[in-house]
Amino acid sequence: MSANSWIVLVLCSSDATQELPQHGHLVQDQRPNTITHVCWYRNQSLSLVDYLRMCENQLSGYLLRKFKNSNGWQKLWVVFTNFCLFFYKTHQDDYPLASLPLLGYMVSMPSDHDHIHKDYVFKLQFKSHVYFFRAESEYTFERWMEVIK
């Protein structure tokens, strides 16, 4: 086992990793999405470069999330930290409505097959799980793409 592999294993198995954004708290009976849990469950690993980038890349703002089986979009306050998206109804909420760990997800633009005809939309996909998010401007779209990639 190389030194780099060992570092990756230690980082993925560290109990010191943050589970929620600083202002968030776990709701009773909600399972935390630790990096350790997600690495194990999705059979993923983190390189040292990714881990260091994780510590630097954080972003929050409003995004629109597409409903699965309709043309509707839901406006949510989204916090990206530690390779995870946390969804809040507004920026004033203390508890997230949901979270989405992004380890293993691919970020791309929607294809013609997706039938999304809006500006500033990006697609997150892991196996059969697909989510579409829309930013409110070109600037915020570019910021989200820069941070999530």
Secondary structure, 3 states (H helix, E strand, C coil): CCHHHHHHHHHHHCCCCCCCCCCCCCCCCCCCCCHHHHHHHCCCCCCHHHHHHHHHCCEEEEEEEECCCCCCEEEEEEEEECCEEEEECCCCCCCCCEEEECCCCEEECCCHHHCCCCCCEEEEEECCEEEEEECCCHHHHHHHHHHHC
